[in-house]
């Protein structure tokens, strides 16, 4: 299974750190966020990677090249304009192929067992999302997860306690994107479509997971990793 790492965001909430450095190259515990992910994927035998980039993307290519130094193979999907998440995935589809593939946000830190992704997508499903407990900065959550492992949207009249947050880790069937004609396209409408057609499943991960969305969270992760390795 191929893995697409999303690394094209400008990281505006991380300013001024991302003024001259792409967000996935920001460091925690002596390694960049993207290197942490690549190494963990390689441990679980995910070595065929596609990485998209836009803002300061050449720095990413200069740092990782073809991936051989980390025991992986990297193909680069270069974006010259903002495409949003689904648009970026669609642009990379020629590199990803016709089989289901994993997608991982390049600005998270986690100890998720990525090998679980190989069996995540079953039967008629077009998407499987890994969910986590709602963090303090996103208490409303994103999706409902039923006891049968099906995804649902939160109720419009208030947010139920059973919502969870999308971790930025998922498995997608290329068919999910087949009808999109626009270059710039968000992911959420496609997820809602899959949910409406009973083609979306999910699983809950209770391990370590951090969305590195602010300099403060990056600093906290850096301190945590340095303390663990000392």
C-alpha positions as CSV (number, residue, x, y, z in Angstrom):
1,X,0.0,0.0,0.0
2,X,1.3,3.4,-0.9
3,X,1.2,6.3,1.5
4,X,0.6,10.0,0.7
5,X,2.1,12.4,3.2
6,X,0.4,15.8,3.1
7,X,3.1,18.5,3.3
8,X,1.8,21.4,1.2
9,X,0.3,23.7,3.8
10,X,1.8,27.1,4.5
11,X,1.5,26.7,8.3
12,X,0.3,30.2,8.9
13,X,-0.6,29.5,12.6
14,X,3.0,28.5,13.1
15,X,4.4,31.9,12.2
16,X,7.1,33.1,12.5
17,X,8.6,29.6,12.5
18,X,7.3,28.8,9.0
19,X,8.4,32.1,7.4
20,X,11.6,30.4,6.1
21,X,10.9,26.8,6.9
22,X,8.1,24.5,5.7
23,X,6.0,23.3,8.6
24,X,6.9,19.6,8.2
25,X,10.6,20.4,8.6
26,X,10.1,22.0,12.0
27,X,11.9,20.0,14.6
28,X,10.9,18.2,17.8
29,X,13.3,16.0,19.7
30,X,16.1,16.5,17.2
31,X,14.2,15.4,14.1
32,X,11.7,17.1,11.8
33,X,8.0,16.2,12.1
34,X,8.2,14.7,8.6
35,X,11.2,12.5,9.4
36,X,9.5,11.2,12.5
37,X,6.6,10.1,10.3
38,X,8.7,8.6,7.6
39,X,10.7,6.5,10.1
40,X,7.6,5.2,11.7
41,X,6.0,4.3,8.4
42,X,9.2,2.5,7.4
43,X,9.1,0.5,10.6
44,X,5.7,-0.8,9.6
45,X,7.0,-1.6,6.1
46,X,5.3,1.4,4.4
47,X,8.2,2.4,2.1
48,X,6.4,3.6,-1.1
49,X,5.6,7.2,-0.3
50,X,4.2,10.2,-2.2
51,X,4.7,13.6,-0.7
52,X,3.0,16.8,-1.9
53,X,4.5,20.2,-1.3
54,X,4.0,23.9,-2.2
55,X,5.3,26.4,0.3
56,X,9.1,26.2,0.4
57,X,8.7,22.7,-1.0
58,X,12.2,22.6,-2.5
59,X,13.6,22.5,1.0
60,X,11.6,19.2,1.5
61,X,13.1,17.7,-1.6
62,X,16.6,18.9,-0.7
63,X,16.2,17.3,2.7
64,X,14.8,13.9,1.8
65,X,15.6,13.4,-1.9
66,X,14.4,10.1,-3.1
67,X,14.1,8.8,0.5
68,X,16.8,6.2,0.2
69,X,18.7,7.5,3.2
70,X,15.7,6.6,5.4
71,X,15.0,3.3,3.6
72,X,12.0,4.4,1.6
73,X,11.1,5.5,-1.9
74,X,9.7,9.0,-2.2
75,X,7.9,10.5,-5.2
76,X,7.1,14.2,-5.1
77,X,3.8,15.8,-6.1
78,X,4.6,19.5,-6.7
79,X,1.8,22.0,-6.3
80,X,2.1,25.6,-7.7
81,X,-1.3,26.8,-6.4
82,X,-3.4,26.1,-3.3
83,X,-5.4,22.9,-4.0
84,X,-6.8,22.1,-0.6
85,X,-6.7,18.5,0.7
86,X,-8.8,16.6,-1.9
87,X,-7.3,18.7,-4.7
88,X,-3.8,17.8,-3.6
89,X,-4.7,14.1,-3.4
90,X,-6.3,14.2,-6.9
91,X,-3.2,15.8,-8.4
92,X,-1.1,13.0,-6.9
93,X,-3.4,10.1,-8.1
94,X,-1.2,9.3,-11.1
95,X,1.6,8.5,-8.6
96,X,-0.7,6.7,-6.1
97,X,-2.2,4.2,-8.6
98,X,-5.5,2.4,-8.7
99,X,-5.4,0.6,-5.4
100,X,-6.5,2.0,-2.0
101,X,-3.8,4.2,-0.4
102,X,-3.2,5.7,3.0
103,X,-3.0,9.5,3.6
104,X,-1.2,11.0,6.6
105,X,-1.0,14.6,7.6
106,X,2.6,15.7,7.7
107,X,2.2,17.9,10.8
108,X,1.1,15.3,13.4
109,X,3.1,13.3,15.9
110,X,1.8,9.8,16.9
111,X,2.7,6.3,17.9
112,X,-0.1,4.9,15.9
113,X,0.6,1.4,14.6
114,X,0.4,2.1,10.9
115,X,0.3,-1.6,10.0
116,X,-3.4,-1.5,11.0
117,X,-4.1,0.5,7.9
118,X,-3.5,-2.4,5.6
119,X,-6.8,-4.1,6.6
120,X,-8.8,-0.9,7.4
121,X,-10.7,-0.6,4.1
122,X,-13.2,-3.4,3.6
123,X,-16.1,-4.4,1.3
124,X,-17.7,-1.4,-0.5
125,X,-16.1,1.3,1.7
126,X,-14.4,4.2,0.0
127,X,-12.8,5.7,3.1
128,X,-11.6,4.7,6.6
129,X,-10.6,7.4,9.1
130,X,-8.6,6.9,12.2
131,X,-10.2,9.0,15.0
132,X,-8.9,10.2,18.4
133,X,-10.5,11.7,21.5
134,X,-11.2,15.4,21.1
135,X,-8.2,17.5,22.1
136,X,-8.7,20.6,24.2
137,X,-8.3,22.8,21.1
138,X,-11.1,20.9,19.2
139,X,-13.7,19.8,21.7
140,X,-16.6,19.7,19.2
141,X,-14.9,16.9,17.3
142,X,-15.5,16.0,13.7
143,X,-17.4,12.7,13.4
144,X,-19.6,10.2,15.2
145,X,-18.3,6.6,15.4
146,X,-21.0,3.9,15.8
147,X,-20.4,0.6,17.7
148,X,-20.3,-1.1,14.3
149,X,-17.4,1.2,13.2
150,X,-19.4,3.4,10.8
151,X,-18.8,7.1,10.5
152,X,-21.5,9.7,11.0
153,X,-21.8,13.4,11.0
154,X,-22.6,15.2,14.3
155,X,-26.2,16.3,14.9
156,X,-27.0,19.8,13.7
157,X,-28.8,20.7,16.9
158,X,-25.9,20.5,19.2
159,X,-22.8,18.3,19.4
160,X,-23.2,14.9,21.1
161,X,-20.6,13.6,23.5
162,X,-19.8,10.7,21.2
163,X,-18.0,12.8,18.6
164,X,-14.3,12.2,17.9
165,X,-11.6,14.1,16.0
166,X,-10.1,13.1,12.7
167,X,-6.4,12.2,13.4
168,X,-5.2,13.1,9.9
169,X,-4.6,9.3,9.2
170,X,-6.9,7.5,6.8
171,X,-7.2,5.1,3.9
172,X,-8.9,6.1,0.7
173,X,-10.1,4.4,-2.4
174,X,-9.3,6.3,-5.6
175,X,-12.9,6.1,-6.6
176,X,-13.8,8.6,-3.9
177,X,-12.3,11.3,-6.0
178,X,-13.6,10.1,-9.4
179,X,-16.3,12.8,-9.9
180,X,-14.3,15.8,-8.8
181,X,-13.6,18.2,-11.7
182,X,-12.3,21.2,-9.9
183,X,-8.6,21.7,-9.2
184,X,-9.2,23.2,-5.8
185,X,-11.4,21.0,-3.6
186,X,-11.7,20.3,0.1
187,X,-12.0,16.8,1.6
188,X,-15.0,17.2,3.8
189,X,-17.7,17.2,1.1
190,X,-16.3,13.9,-0.2
191,X,-16.4,12.4,3.3
192,X,-20.0,13.6,3.8
193,X,-20.8,11.9,0.5
194,X,-19.2,8.6,1.5
195,X,-21.0,8.7,4.9
196,X,-24.4,9.4,3.2
197,X,-23.8,6.4,0.9
198,X,-22.7,4.1,3.8
199,X,-19.2,3.9,2.4
200,X,-17.3,5.3,5.3
201,X,-15.8,3.4,8.3
202,X,-13.6,4.5,11.2
203,X,-11.6,3.3,14.1
204,X,-10.6,4.9,17.4
205,X,-7.0,5.2,18.4
206,X,-6.3,5.8,22.1
207,X,-2.5,6.2,22.0
208,X,-0.2,9.2,21.6
209,X,-1.3,11.8,19.0
210,X,-0.6,15.5,18.7
211,X,-1.7,17.9,16.1
212,X,1.2,20.3,15.8
213,X,-0.9,23.4,15.1
214,X,0.8,26.0,17.1
215,X,4.4,26.9,18.2
216,X,3.4,26.1,21.8
217,X,2.4,22.5,20.9
218,X,5.6,22.1,19.0
219,X,7.6,23.3,22.0
220,X,5.7,20.9,24.3
221,X,6.4,18.0,22.0
222,X,10.0,18.9,21.8
223,X,10.3,19.0,25.5
224,X,8.5,15.7,25.8
225,X,10.7,13.9,23.3
226,X,13.9,15.3,24.8
227,X,12.9,14.2,28.3
228,X,12.0,10.7,27.0
229,X,15.4,10.4,25.2
230,X,17.5,11.8,28.0
